[in-house]
Amino acid sequence: MSEWGRYVIEIGMGVDQHGQDPTKAAIKAIKDAITRICTVGLLELFELEFEKDVKAEVIIGVPYPQKVDVEKVKEAIPLPCKKVINVVEGGLKGPGIALKEFGDKTNEMLIAIAFITLYVRRGE
């Protein structure tokens, strides 16, 4: 039996319309998923210390995954827990409008998908 049990799975989407920054799209995807997660059960049903008893694993599908700043993405998860981030090629890119005033380099819009799983350490 695994030391960790799944508690929550949630999906989010994030778009960077201007600037072509996959990190911004990834952060928006995480924040979108988090808006639908309520961890009240973790606090009220279990005696947990977030730092050692909760783990967030995130898979992010985004164009240009090699350009994602993983440390900034970790900061988007507001829980003080162990954070594991896996960034893969995915998401979408589509034609938008390029406006130099917004820092655009191309007309691409980047869309990221985040898959978040929260794990809880099982009792001994």
N, C-alpha and C positions, 0 to 999 in steps of 0.2 A: 504494500500500500504506500502511496506517495506521501511525503511529509507535508505537501501542500494540497489543499482542496480548493476547487474553483468556487467563487462566491458570486461574481457578476461578470457578464459579457455584454459589451455595448459597442456599437459602431457609430462613427461620425464622419462627416464630410467637411472639407475646408477648401476654399478657393482663394487663390491670389490672382486678382483680376489685373493688377498693375505691378510691374517690377520683376515679374518672372522669378520669384523667390520660393523654391520648394520648401524651405524651412517655415516660412509664413503660412503656406498652405497646410503643412503638417500640424503646426500649432493650432490653427483654426479647426482642423479635423478633430484633434484631441479635445479641444474646448467644446466642440459640438457634442461629442459623445458624453463628456462629463456632465453636460446640462441635463442628461437623462438618468444619471446615476445618483441614487440616494443611499448612502452607506449607514443609515440609521441603525440597521441591524447589527453592524459591526460594533457599534458603540453601546447599544442597549442590551443586546443578547449575549455578547461575549466579552470577556475581560481580555482585551487585547492591547498590546503596545504596538502602534502602527509601525514604528521603526524596525521591529524585529518580527512581527507577526503578520504583516500584510505585504504583499508583493504585487506590483502592477507590471504586467507584460503587455507591450504594445507592438503591433505590427502596423507599419505605415506603408501603404502603396502610393507612390508619388513619382511623377516624371523627374528625372535627374536626381535619383536617390543619393548619389555620391556627393552632391552639393548640400545635403541636409546637415545642419549643425545639431547633432544629437544632444549635446548638453543643453542647448536652448529648448529643445523639445522636452527634455526631462523636466525643466523648470515649469512647463505648462501643466504638469500633473501636480495639483495642490496638496496631495497627501504626503506626509513625511514617512514614506515607505521605500522599500527597495524597488528600483525602477529598471526594467529591462526593455530596451528599445531595439527593434529590428526594422530597418528601413529597406524596402525592396522596390524594384522597378514596378510601377503600377499607376493607378489613378488614371487621369486623362489630361490631355492638353488640347485646347481648341482655339480657334481664331477669335480674338477679341478686337480691341482697338488699341493702337499704340499711341500714347500721349507722352511726349517727352517731359511734360510738366509733372507727371506722376512717376517718373523714373523708368519708364518702359524702355527696354532694349529691343524688343520684338512685339508683335501683336498677340503673343500667346497668353492664354489664361491657363493656370495650372490648378488641377483639382487633385486633392489628396483624400485618401480613405484611411481612417484609423480603426483598428480592431483592438479594443482594450479588454483585457481579462484581469480581474482582481482575484488574487489567491489569498487564502487565509491558512496560516500554519495550523495543522491539526494538533490537538492535545496529545499529550504523551500517555 
